[in-house]
Amino acid sequence: MTVHKRIKEQLTIRLDPIDMDKLRRKAKDEGISLAEAGRGFLKIGMEAEKGEEYRAFLEPVIAGILNRHMVARDNRLALLLVRNYLVAEQNRGLTTYIASRQADMTPDILNDILDHTFQEAKKKLIRRSPELEELIREVKSWVIEEERAPWKNGKGRA
């Protein structure tokens, strides 16, 4: 039974003259009464309000999606950093051992070499050479490619 569609309730509102003029023009253009035009605008406004209600849910959904992707990227970068750290420490240990075993090597000379190479490594870390920039671009490309791979291969969400 659709009684609610036949019985109408009256609403009296006051509008700014500019809004009232828009409403009159719309009613005239559409060939409908002022009440019908007003009812149409009110319905449109009420429908727009429904969209506002959903906006409150949209932010957490988007945040969740971004969080999943950031966690996946962080995991890949952490793996890369750990691998790099292990290789660097192993290389450092082997190099220090080999240098210390040289015939004319004294503890003072070895310490001077280690201090000097450490200072040079710090300088290179801070300076961004064109070669380093190219490597950075390559690693970024690799990380982005890895991030997109599950979507391309149809494996689902990361």
C-alpha positions in Angstrom: 0.0 0.0 0.0 1.5 3.4 -1.0 -0.5 5.8 1.1 2.6 7.9 1.9 2.9 8.8 -1.8 -0.6 10.2 -2.1 -0.9 12.2 1.1 1.4 15.3 1.2 2.2 17.4 4.2 2.6 21.1 4.0 6.0 22.9 4.7 6.4 26.6 4.8 9.9 27.9 4.4 11.5 31.3 3.8 14.2 31.6 1.1 16.6 34.3 0.1 15.3 36.3 -2.8 18.1 35.0 -5.1 17.2 31.4 -4.2 13.4 32.1 -4.7 14.1 33.6 -8.1 16.1 30.5 -9.1 13.2 28.3 -7.9 10.6 30.4 -9.9 12.8 30.2 -13.1 13.2 26.4 -12.7 9.5 25.9 -12.2 8.7 28.1 -15.3 11.4 26.4 -17.4 10.1 22.9 -16.5 6.4 23.9 -16.7 5.7 22.8 -13.2 4.3 24.5 -10.1 6.4 26.3 -7.6 5.6 23.7 -5.0 6.7 20.9 -7.4 10.0 22.7 -8.1 10.6 23.2 -4.4 9.8 19.6 -3.7 12.3 18.5 -6.4 15.1 20.7 -5.0 14.4 19.5 -1.4 14.6 15.9 -2.6 17.9 16.5 -4.4 19.3 18.1 -1.2 18.1 15.2 0.9 19.8 12.7 -1.6 23.0 14.7 -1.4 22.9 14.4 2.4 22.9 10.6 2.1 26.2 10.9 0.2 27.6 13.0 3.1 26.7 10.1 5.5 28.8 7.7 3.4 31.8 10.1 3.3 32.4 9.3 7.0 32.9 5.7 6.1 35.0 6.4 3.1 38.0 7.8 4.9 38.7 4.7 7.0 38.3 2.5 4.0 40.8 4.5 2.0 43.1 4.7 5.0 43.0 0.9 5.3 43.8 0.4 1.6 46.7 2.8 1.9 47.9 1.2 5.1 48.0 -2.2 3.5 50.1 -0.9 0.6 52.4 1.0 2.8 53.0 -2.0 5.0 53.8 -4.1 2.0 56.2 -1.5 0.7 57.8 -1.1 4.1 58.3 -4.9 4.3 60.0 -4.9 0.9 62.2 -2.0 1.9 63.1 -3.6 5.3 64.2 -6.7 3.5 66.3 -4.7 1.1 67.9 -2.8 4.0 68.6 -5.9 6.1 70.2 -7.7 3.1 72.3 -4.6 2.4 73.3 -4.3 6.1 74.4 -8.0 6.3 76.4 -7.8 3.0 78.0 -4.6 4.1 79.0 -5.9 7.5 80.3 -9.1 6.1 82.3 -7.2 3.5 83.6 -4.9 6.2 84.7 -7.8 8.4 86.4 -9.6 5.6 88.2 -6.5 4.4 89.3 -5.5 7.9 90.6 -9.0 8.5 92.5 -9.1 5.2 94.0 -5.6 5.7 95.1 -6.5 9.2 97.0 -9.6 7.9 99.2 -7.6 5.6 102.9 -7.8 6.3 103.6 -4.2 7.2 100.2 -3.5 8.9 100.3 -2.1 12.4 97.3 -1.4 14.6 97.8 2.3 14.2 97.9 2.1 10.4 94.9 -0.2 10.4 92.9 2.2 12.6 93.9 5.2 10.4 92.7 3.3 7.3 89.4 2.4 9.0 88.9 6.0 10.2 89.7 7.4 6.8 87.5 4.9 4.9 84.6 5.6 7.4 84.9 9.4 6.8 84.9 8.9 3.0 81.9 6.6 3.2 80.0 9.3 5.2 80.8 11.9 2.6 79.6 9.7 -0.2 76.4 8.9 1.7 75.6 12.6 2.0 76.6 13.5 -1.6 74.1 12.5 -4.3 76.1 11.9 -7.4 74.5 11.3 -10.9 75.4 7.6 -10.5 73.7 7.4 -7.1 70.7 9.2 -8.5 70.4 6.6 -11.3 70.6 3.8 -8.7 67.9 5.5 -6.6 65.7 5.6 -9.7 66.3 2.0 -10.4 65.5 0.9 -6.8 62.3 3.0 -6.8 61.3 1.4 -10.1 62.0 -2.0 -8.7 60.0 -1.3 -5.5 57.0 0.1 -7.5 57.1 -2.9 -9.8 57.1 -5.3 -6.9 54.2 -3.4 -5.4 52.2 -3.7 -8.5 53.1 -7.3 -9.3 50.3 -9.0 -7.2 47.6 -6.9 -9.0 49.1 -7.7 -12.5 49.4 -11.4 -11.8 45.8 -11.7 -10.4 47.0 -12.8 -7.0 44.6 -10.4 -5.2 45.4 -7.7 -2.8 48.7 -7.2 -1.2 
